[in-house]
Structure formats: C-alpha cells, structure tokens
Amino acid sequence: RVTKEVDSTSKEAKSFLKQQEKRQSAAPAAFPTVSGVKRPSGMSSLLGKIGSKKQKMSTLEKSKLDWENFKEEEGIVEELAIHNRGKDGYIERKAFLERVDHRQFEIERDIRLSRMKP
C-alpha cells in the first residue's frame, strides 16, 4: 500500500475524490432482512464486486514514485534542480540546440533570398 500526500486543490486530488464518489454511488443498496442483517442482492452484489476492483499501479507510476522517494531520502531535490538549470543541464542544452538550429535556418534563408535577387 502506497500513501502519498498531495495538495487538496491539485489535479491528482480532484481525480481521487471523483473516484471515491463514483465508488460510493456505485455501491449496491442493501436492504435489511427479517433478522436485521443486511445482505446484498444477487446481481447488484456481483456488479458491486466488479466495480470495486483495486486500481493496479503501472510500471511507470511505480518508477516515478520510487524516484520521488529516492530524491527525498537522499536530499538531492534542490541539487538536481540546480543542475538541470545549469550549463550542463538537459533543458539548457535543449534550448541551446534550438537557438543554433534557428540561427542556421536564418542564415540559409538569407543566402537563398540573396541568390534570388538579380
């Protein structure tokens, strides 16, 4: 069992609350019997069991959860954020490559336009 704390206004929390509401509304209505014990009826009982299956965690979700826990345990959250924003970070390299590509396109465009003029 995995527990995770999230902000109550987050998208994840809202989807969890919607799932809980669906489960409560999908629960079969049981009627008291003569002895006073509630027993679910046949077909609604089966549908309730089918609808209440536990959600399986995908490999991607599990990996993401493990990575988040590892970062917290090792205390490297801030260090990773600083590194990713730095010169050697993925985001900075990606932005650099985009700038180079755009600059190269402009140079090639200028050359093509200069050749077209008489």
C-alpha positions as CSV (number, residue, x, y, z in Angstrom):
1,R,0.0,0.0,0.0
2,V,1.3,3.4,-1.0
3,T,0.3,6.6,0.6
4,K,1.0,10.0,-0.9
5,E,0.2,13.5,0.3
6,V,-0.9,16.0,-2.3
7,D,-2.4,19.5,-2.2
8,S,-6.2,19.4,-2.0
9,T,-6.5,21.7,-5.0
10,S,-4.2,19.6,-7.2
11,K,-5.4,17.7,-10.3
12,E,-4.4,14.4,-8.7
13,A,-6.5,15.1,-5.5
14,K,-9.5,16.1,-7.6
15,S,-9.4,12.9,-9.6
16,F,-9.1,10.8,-6.5
17,L,-12.2,12.5,-4.9
18,K,-14.1,11.8,-8.2
19,Q,-13.1,8.1,-8.0
20,Q,-14.3,7.9,-4.4
21,E,-17.6,9.5,-5.3
22,K,-18.1,7.0,-8.1
23,R,-17.3,4.1,-5.8
24,Q,-19.8,5.3,-3.2
25,S,-22.6,5.9,-5.8
26,A,-21.9,2.5,-7.4
27,A,-22.1,0.6,-4.1
28,P,-25.1,-1.7,-4.1
29,A,-28.0,-0.7,-1.9
30,A,-28.6,-3.5,0.7
31,F,-31.9,-4.0,2.3
32,P,-32.3,-5.3,5.9
33,T,-33.7,-8.8,6.0
34,V,-36.1,-10.3,8.6
35,S,-33.2,-11.0,11.0
36,G,-32.0,-7.4,10.7
37,V,-28.7,-8.4,8.9
38,K,-28.0,-6.6,5.7
39,R,-27.4,-8.9,2.7
40,P,-26.7,-7.6,-0.8
41,S,-28.9,-8.9,-3.5
42,G,-27.6,-11.2,-6.2
43,M,-27.0,-9.1,-9.3
44,S,-26.2,-5.8,-7.6
45,S,-23.7,-7.7,-5.4
46,L,-21.8,-9.0,-8.4
47,L,-21.8,-5.6,-10.1
48,G,-20.5,-4.0,-6.8
49,K,-17.7,-6.5,-6.6
50,I,-16.7,-5.9,-10.3
51,G,-16.7,-2.1,-9.8
52,S,-14.7,-2.2,-6.6
53,K,-11.6,-3.8,-8.1
54,K,-8.3,-2.2,-6.9
55,Q,-6.6,0.0,-9.4
56,K,-3.3,-1.6,-10.3
57,M,-0.2,0.7,-10.4
58,S,1.6,0.8,-13.7
59,T,5.3,0.4,-14.0
60,L,5.7,4.0,-15.0
61,E,3.8,5.2,-11.9
62,K,5.8,2.9,-9.6
63,S,9.1,4.1,-11.1
64,K,8.0,7.7,-10.7
65,L,7.0,7.1,-7.1
66,D,10.3,5.3,-6.4
67,W,12.3,8.1,-7.9
68,E,10.5,10.8,-5.9
69,N,11.1,8.8,-2.7
70,F,14.8,8.3,-3.5
71,K,15.2,12.0,-4.1
72,E,13.6,12.8,-0.8
73,E,15.6,10.2,1.1
74,E,18.9,11.3,-0.3
75,G,18.1,15.0,0.0
76,I,19.1,15.7,-3.6
77,V,15.9,17.5,-4.8
78,E,17.5,21.0,-4.8
79,E,20.8,19.8,-6.2
80,L,19.0,18.2,-9.2
81,A,17.0,21.4,-9.8
82,I,20.2,23.5,-9.7
83,H,22.0,21.1,-12.0
84,N,19.1,20.9,-14.5
85,R,19.1,24.7,-14.7
86,G,22.8,25.0,-15.1
87,K,25.1,24.8,-18.1
88,D,25.2,21.0,-18.1
89,G,21.5,20.5,-17.7
90,Y,19.2,18.9,-20.2
91,I,16.9,21.9,-20.5
92,E,19.8,24.3,-21.2
93,R,21.3,22.0,-23.8
94,K,17.9,21.7,-25.5
95,A,17.4,25.5,-25.6
96,F,21.0,25.9,-27.0
97,L,20.3,23.4,-29.8
98,E,17.1,25.2,-30.7
99,R,18.8,28.6,-30.8
100,V,21.6,27.1,-33.1
101,D,19.0,25.5,-35.3
102,H,17.0,28.7,-35.6
103,R,20.2,30.8,-36.3
104,Q,21.3,28.3,-39.0
105,F,17.8,28.5,-40.6
106,E,18.0,32.3,-40.8
107,I,21.5,32.1,-42.4
108,E,20.3,29.7,-45.0
109,R,17.2,31.7,-45.7
110,D,19.2,34.9,-46.2
111,I,21.5,33.1,-48.6
112,R,18.5,31.8,-50.6
113,L,16.9,35.3,-50.7
114,S,20.2,36.9,-51.8
115,R,20.6,34.4,-54.7
116,M,17.0,35.1,-55.9
117,K,17.6,38.9,-56.4
118,P,19.0,39.9,-59.8
